[in-house]
Amino acid sequence: MNQAQFDQIKAGKGFIAALDQSGGSTPKALRQYGVDENQYSNDDEMYALIHQMRSRIVTAPSFTGEKVVGAILFEMTMDRQIEGKPAAQSLWEDHGVVPFLKCDKGLMDEHDGVQLMKPMDGLDSLMERAVKAGMFGTKMRSVINSANAKGIAANVAQQFEIAKIIASHGLVAIIEPEVNINAPDKEAAENMLLAELIMQLDAWSGEVPVMLKLTLPERPGHYAPTVAHPNCLRVVALSGGYDRAEATRRLAQNAGIIASFSRALTEGLSAQQSDDTFNAMLSDTIDTIYQASVAG
């Protein structure tokens, strides 16, 4: 494990950019960026366009380790180049940003109020590729739609079981059991989630710590026990559908948690913008998210 990267993720001031839109979410991300479906005719063209968007963000003057401590990449991004270098290498060597890989294969249908992750066939070989590519860690997402204790326990248990495999390759797993912001019993679900997270963190025995990526809670400071836990390297927050203003407002109320935003990061950016306009807007966005991340 790269010690400089470890130290930056553990204590660096800033946030983690989520640039990991996958097949299902790519068309929506492109639409928000001003690229409609009629501008590409197949998946290869679609992925090439989203890579152009990600490359434009990563190569912007404001996208550096000074305020962006890490970035989560889609598997196809890991396999592509940015400025003539493999993506992870470019991020770290040229921009000082620690690279992570989205490794899940999407969600199963809802059962017991949650959506578990689909089977992750070939995980070991993917982790070997990630290590070879220079990745520091991974991220995987499941979803909690209601306060169902059985479902939430299964959701968190699945995340930690897979995290053990990831950690065995020397990679830091970001565990993301997202609580749906529209859940009618969101606060009750968050109480159940916290109890399960602490139980699993207490039982974690690997030398490699884990990270958590959590929905911004209804009660400020709710996840403070995970922030302080010795087996948790860092806690980050997803925007989860909140717009940038609401996401940063909530984030600033939760000391010790930093952002890992996707939609809230790219909000307002457009393929039609000039480089000067694009870079200025991204710089303002990065400043806003950074300030909320360091507020605690």
C-alpha positions in Angstrom: 0.0 0.0 0.0 1.2 3.5 -0.9 1.9 5.2 2.4 1.5 8.7 1.0 -1.9 7.8 -0.4 -2.9 6.3 2.9 -1.9 9.4 4.8 -3.8 11.6 2.3 -7.0 9.7 2.6 -6.7 9.4 6.4 -6.0 13.0 7.2 -6.1 15.1 4.0 -8.3 18.1 3.8 -10.7 17.9 0.9 -13.2 15.5 -0.6 -13.4 12.4 -2.8 -14.9 13.0 -6.3 -17.2 10.2 -7.5 -16.6 9.8 -11.2 -17.9 6.3 -11.4 -21.2 6.4 -13.4 -21.7 2.9 -14.7 -23.8 1.6 -17.6 -27.2 2.2 -16.0 -26.4 5.8 -14.9 -24.3 7.0 -17.8 -27.1 8.1 -20.1 -28.5 10.3 -17.3 -25.1 11.7 -16.4 -24.5 12.6 -20.1 -28.0 14.2 -20.4 -27.1 16.4 -17.4 -23.9 17.3 -19.2 -25.8 18.3 -22.3 -25.2 15.2 -24.4 -28.5 13.5 -25.6 -29.0 9.9 -26.6 -29.1 10.9 -30.3 -25.5 12.0 -30.1 -24.3 8.3 -29.8 -25.5 5.1 -31.4 -24.0 2.4 -29.2 -22.4 1.7 -25.8 -18.8 2.2 -27.1 -19.6 5.7 -28.3 -21.5 6.4 -25.0 -18.6 5.3 -22.9 -16.2 7.4 -25.0 -18.3 10.5 -24.4 -18.5 9.9 -20.6 -14.7 9.4 -20.6 -14.3 12.8 -22.3 -16.4 14.4 -19.6 -14.4 12.7 -16.8 -11.1 13.6 -18.5 -12.2 17.2 -18.8 -13.0 17.3 -15.1 -9.8 15.6 -14.0 -7.6 17.8 -16.2 -9.2 21.1 -15.0 -6.8 23.3 -13.1 -8.8 23.1 -9.9 -8.9 19.3 -9.8 -5.8 18.6 -7.6 -5.0 16.9 -4.3 -5.1 20.3 -2.6 -8.9 20.0 -2.4 -9.7 16.7 -4.1 -8.0 14.0 -2.0 -9.4 11.1 -4.0 -11.5 10.1 -7.0 -13.7 7.0 -7.7 -13.4 5.6 -11.2 -15.5 3.3 -13.3 -13.8 0.1 -14.4 -13.7 1.3 -18.0 -12.0 4.5 -16.9 -9.3 2.4 -15.1 -8.6 0.8 -18.5 -8.4 4.0 -20.4 -5.9 6.8 -20.5 -5.9 10.5 -19.3 -3.4 12.8 -20.9 -1.5 9.8 -22.4 -1.2 7.9 -19.1 -3.3 5.1 -17.5 -6.1 6.8 -15.6 -5.0 5.9 -12.0 -1.4 6.8 -12.8 -2.4 10.2 -14.2 -4.6 11.0 -11.2 -1.9 10.4 -8.7 1.3 11.4 -10.5 -0.1 14.5 -12.3 -2.9 15.7 -10.0 -2.1 14.3 -6.6 -5.5 12.6 -6.4 -5.8 9.1 -4.9 -7.6 6.6 -7.2 -10.4 4.2 -6.2 -12.3 1.7 -8.4 -16.1 1.1 -8.4 -16.2 -2.7 -8.2 -19.8 -3.7 -7.8 -22.0 -5.1 -10.6 -25.2 -3.3 -9.7 -28.2 -4.0 -7.5 -30.5 -7.0 -7.0 -34.3 -6.5 -6.7 -35.6 -5.2 -3.4 -36.1 -7.8 -0.6 -36.7 -7.0 3.1 -36.6 -3.3 2.3 -33.1 -3.4 0.8 -31.3 -4.0 -2.5 -28.2 -6.1 -2.1 -25.4 -6.2 -4.6 -25.5 -8.6 -7.5 -23.0 -11.4 -7.4 -19.5 -10.2 -8.1 -18.0 -13.0 -10.2 -14.4 -12.5 -11.0 -13.8 -10.2 -8.1 -10.3 -11.6 -7.3 -9.1 -11.1 -10.9 -10.6 -7.6 -10.9 -8.7 -6.8 -7.7 -5.5 -8.1 -9.2 -6.0 -5.8 -12.2 -6.8 -2.9 -9.8 -3.6 -3.4 -7.9 -1.6 -3.6 -11.1 -3.2 -0.4 -12.3 -2.2 1.5 -9.2 -5.6 1.7 -7.4 -5.6 2.5 -3.7 -9.1 1.1 -3.0 -12.5 0.2 -4.2 -16.1 1.3 -3.8 -19.3 -0.8 -3.8 -22.9 0.3 -3.3 -26.1 -1.3 -2.0 -29.3 0.4 -1.0 -31.6 0.6 2.0 -35.2 1.7 1.2 -36.9 1.2 4.5 -36.2 0.5 8.2 -36.3 -3.3 8.0 -33.8 -4.7 10.6 -33.4 -8.0 8.9 -32.7 -6.4 5.5 -30.3 -3.8 6.9 -28.3 -6.5 8.8 -28.1 -8.6 5.6 -27.1 -5.5 3.6 -24.2 -4.5 5.9 -23.1 -8.1 6.3 -22.8 -8.6 2.6 -20.7 -5.4 2.3 -18.2 -6.5 5.0 -17.9 -10.0 3.6 -16.9 -8.7 0.2 -14.7 -6.1 1.9 -12.6 -8.9 3.4 -11.8 -10.2 -0.1 -10.9 -6.7 -1.2 -8.7 -6.1 1.8 -6.9 -9.5 1.2 -5.5 -7.8 -1.9 -4.2 -4.9 0.1 -6.9 -2.5 -1.1 -9.1 -0.3 1.1 -12.8 -1.0 0.5 -15.3 1.9 0.6 -18.5 0.3 2.0 -21.6 2.2 0.7 -25.0 1.1 2.2 -26.9 4.0 0.8 -30.1 5.0 2.7 -32.6 6.2 0.2 -33.2 9.9 0.9 -37.0 9.4 0.1 -37.4 6.5 2.6 -40.4 7.4 4.8 -38.7 6.1 7.9 -35.2 7.3 7.0 -34.1 8.2 10.5 -35.2 4.9 11.9 -33.3 3.1 9.1 -30.2 5.2 10.0 -30.4 4.1 13.6 -30.5 0.5 12.6 -27.7 1.0 10.1 -25.4 2.6 12.7 -25.8 -0.3 15.1 -24.9 -2.8 12.3 -21.9 -0.8 11.2 -20.5 -0.6 14.7 -21.0 -4.3 15.2 -19.2 -5.1 11.9 -16.4 -2.5 12.6 -15.8 -4.0 16.0 -15.5 -7.4 14.5 -13.2 -6.3 11.7 -9.8 -8.0 12.1 -8.0 -7.2 8.9 -4.8 -5.1 8.9 -6.3 -3.0 6.1 -9.0 -0.7 7.4 -12.3 0.0 5.6 -14.0 3.3 4.7 -17.7 4.1 4.8 -19.7 6.1 2.3 -23.0 7.1 3.9 -26.2 9.1 3.1 -26.2 12.4 5.0 -28.3 11.7 8.1 -31.4 13.3 9.5 -29.7 13.9 12.8 -26.4 15.9 12.6 -23.5 13.9 14.0 -25.4 10.6 13.9 -22.4 8.7 12.4 -19.8 10.2 14.8 -19.1 6.8 16.3 -18.0 5.4 12.9 -15.8 8.5 12.3 -14.0 7.7 15.6 -13.7 3.9 15.1 -10.1 2.7 14.8 -11.0 0.2 12.0 -12.5 2.9 9.8 -10.0 4.9 7.8 -12.4 7.7 6.7 -16.2 8.3 6.5 -17.4 10.1 3.3 -20.9 11.2 2.3 -22.8 10.7 -0.9 -25.1 13.4 -2.2 -27.8 10.8 -2.8 -30.1 13.0 -4.9 -29.8 16.1 -2.7 -28.9 19.1 -4.8 -25.5 20.7 -4.1 -26.9 23.4 -1.8 -28.8 20.9 0.4 -25.9 18.3 0.3 -23.3 20.8 1.4 -25.6 22.2 4.1 -26.1 18.8 5.6 -22.4 17.9 5.2 -21.2 20.9 7.1 -23.3 19.7 10.1 -21.5 16.4 10.3 -18.0 16.8 11.8 -15.3 14.5 10.5 -17.2 13.4 7.4 -16.1 14.6 4.0 -17.9 14.6 0.7 -17.9 12.0 -2.0 -20.3 13.6 -4.4 -21.2 12.7 -8.0 -24.3 14.6 -9.2 -23.6 17.4 -6.8 -20.1 17.7 -8.3 -21.1 17.8 -11.9 -24.3 19.9 -11.4 -24.2 22.8 -13.9 -21.3 21.5 -16.0 -22.0 21.3 -19.8 -20.3 20.0 -22.9 -21.4 23.2 -24.6 -19.4 25.4 -22.1 -16.1 27.0 -23.2 -13.1 25.7 -21.3 -12.9 29.0 -19.4 -16.6 28.8 -18.3 -16.4 25.1 -17.5 -13.2 25.5 -15.4 -14.5 28.5 -13.5 -17.8 26.7 -12.6 -15.9 23.5 -11.6 -13.5 25.6 -9.5 -16.4 27.2 -7.7 -18.1 23.8 -7.1 -14.9 22.3 -5.8 -14.4 25.3 -3.4 -18.0 24.9 -2.1 -17.7 21.1 -1.5 -14.3 21.5 0.0 -15.5 24.2 2.5 -18.4 21.9 3.6 -16.0 19.0 3.9 -13.6 20.8 6.2 -16.3 22.7 8.2 -16.2 20.1 11.0 
